[in-house]
Structures are given as structure tokens and as C-alpha cells.
Amino acid sequence: MVKRAIPGGVVHSLPADLRKALALDPAALAKWQDITPLARNEWICWIISVKKPETRKQHVERTRTELKEGMRRPCCWPGCPHR
């Protein structure tokens, strides 16, 4: 079996906690690979922009589940200020 790299975003690289969540969920990983690098960047920035570790865990889990539900970007978030 060949281990393929999971792509990150335009500005942000893929954090380890999100990489692990995606690697353990083939359906979420397929959706992740289907969205644009800019959309991946939005999800990553949304995850890393929080201050509390508990909130970050929630954001990682929401990313995983919302990708599988068809969401292509985080809802109700102004977007990445780093682009």
C-alpha cells in the first residue's frame, strides 16, 4: 500500500491533528482531496485560529463531519485573514 501525502492549504500547512483525523476517515479524506487548496486553507485557518485546545478538538471533528456532509468551507466564518 502506498502512503500518499494529504494536501494542505494555500498559506497554511496541514496540522498534525487534522491530518490524523482525515487519515482515519477515508470518506472525509476523499472530500478533503476534492476541495480546492483555497477551501482547504479556510478549514485549516478556522481550526488553528482558536485559543483553547478543547475548541480546537471540536473544530477538527466538525471539519471531518461537515466535509462528509458536503460542506466545502467553514460556515459563518469571515475567512482566512492570511491570504
Sine and cosine of phi, psi and omega as CSV:
sin_phi,cos_phi,sin_psi,cos_psi,sin_omega,cos_omega
0.00,0.00,0.74,-0.68,-0.01,-1.00
-1.00,-0.06,0.78,-0.63,0.02,-1.00
-1.00,0.00,0.91,-0.42,-0.03,-1.00
-1.00,-0.10,0.55,-0.84,0.03,-1.00
-0.94,0.34,0.60,-0.80,0.08,-1.00
-1.00,-0.07,0.83,-0.55,-0.08,-1.00
-0.94,0.34,0.49,-0.87,0.07,-1.00
-0.99,-0.15,-0.47,-0.88,-0.03,-1.00
-0.97,-0.24,-0.25,-0.97,-0.01,-1.00
-0.97,0.25,-0.74,0.67,-0.04,-1.00
-0.97,-0.24,-0.61,0.80,-0.11,-0.99
-0.98,-0.20,0.67,-0.74,0.12,-0.99
-0.99,0.11,0.30,-0.95,-0.06,-1.00
-0.96,0.28,0.86,-0.51,0.03,-1.00
-0.95,0.31,0.44,-0.90,-0.09,-1.00
-0.87,0.49,-0.63,0.78,-0.03,-1.00
-0.92,0.38,-0.61,0.79,0.05,-1.00
-0.95,0.31,-0.62,0.78,0.04,-1.00
-0.85,0.53,-0.70,0.71,-0.01,-1.00
-0.90,0.43,-0.69,0.72,-0.01,-1.00
-0.89,0.46,-0.66,0.75,0.00,-1.00
-0.94,0.34,-0.63,0.77,-0.02,-1.00
-0.90,0.43,-0.49,0.87,-0.01,-1.00
-1.00,0.07,-0.11,0.99,-0.05,-1.00
-0.76,-0.64,1.00,-0.06,-0.07,-1.00
-0.84,0.54,-0.58,0.82,0.00,-1.00
-0.92,0.39,-0.69,0.72,0.03,-1.00
-0.92,0.39,-0.63,0.78,0.02,-1.00
-0.89,0.46,-0.65,0.76,0.02,-1.00
-0.89,0.46,-0.67,0.75,0.03,-1.00
-0.92,0.39,-0.63,0.77,0.02,-1.00
-0.87,0.50,-0.69,0.73,-0.02,-1.00
-0.95,0.30,-0.32,0.95,-0.01,-1.00
-1.00,0.09,-0.37,0.93,-0.02,-1.00
-1.00,0.08,0.27,-0.96,-0.05,-1.00
-0.96,0.29,0.36,-0.93,0.08,-1.00
-0.85,0.53,-0.56,0.83,0.03,-1.00
-0.92,0.39,-0.64,0.76,0.05,-1.00
-0.91,0.40,-0.65,0.76,0.06,-1.00
-0.88,0.48,-0.63,0.77,0.03,-1.00
-0.86,0.51,-0.66,0.75,0.01,-1.00
-0.89,0.46,-0.72,0.70,0.03,-1.00
-0.88,0.48,-0.72,0.70,-0.03,-1.00
-0.88,0.47,-0.73,0.69,-0.02,-1.00
-0.89,0.45,-0.62,0.78,0.03,-1.00
-0.88,0.48,-0.60,0.80,0.01,-1.00
-0.96,0.29,-0.72,0.70,-0.10,-0.99
-0.99,0.15,-0.14,0.99,-0.05,-1.00
-0.99,0.13,-0.16,0.99,-0.02,-1.00
-0.99,0.11,0.34,-0.94,-0.07,-1.00
-0.99,-0.16,-0.60,0.80,-0.08,-1.00
-1.00,-0.01,0.66,-0.75,0.05,-1.00
-0.86,0.51,-0.57,0.82,0.00,-1.00
-0.90,0.43,-0.66,0.75,0.01,-1.00
-0.92,0.39,-0.62,0.78,0.03,-1.00
-0.89,0.46,-0.68,0.74,0.04,-1.00
-0.87,0.50,-0.66,0.75,0.03,-1.00
-0.89,0.45,-0.65,0.76,0.00,-1.00
-0.92,0.39,-0.63,0.77,0.04,-1.00
-0.89,0.46,-0.72,0.70,0.00,-1.00
-0.91,0.42,-0.68,0.73,0.04,-1.00
-0.89,0.46,-0.62,0.78,0.04,-1.00
-0.86,0.51,-0.74,0.67,-0.01,-1.00
-0.86,0.50,-0.76,0.65,-0.06,-1.00
-0.96,0.30,-0.63,0.77,-0.03,-1.00
-0.95,0.32,-0.53,0.85,0.11,-0.99
-0.87,0.49,-0.70,0.71,-0.01,-1.00
-0.92,0.40,-0.43,0.91,0.03,-1.00
-0.99,0.13,-0.09,1.00,0.04,-1.00
0.97,-0.24,0.00,1.00,0.03,-1.00
-0.94,0.34,0.70,-0.71,-0.03,-1.00
-0.97,-0.24,-0.28,0.96,0.03,-1.00
-0.55,-0.83,0.37,-0.93,0.04,-1.00
-0.90,0.43,0.70,-0.72,-0.03,-1.00
-0.99,0.15,0.55,-0.84,0.14,-0.99
0.86,0.52,0.63,0.78,0.01,-1.00
-0.74,-0.67,0.72,-0.69,-0.10,-0.99
-0.91,0.41,-0.24,0.97,0.02,-1.00
0.96,-0.28,0.18,-0.98,-0.06,-1.00
-0.94,0.33,0.84,-0.55,0.03,-1.00
-0.99,0.16,-0.06,1.00,-0.10,-0.99
-1.00,-0.04,-0.06,1.00,-0.06,-1.00
-1.00,0.01,0.00,0.00,0.00,0.00
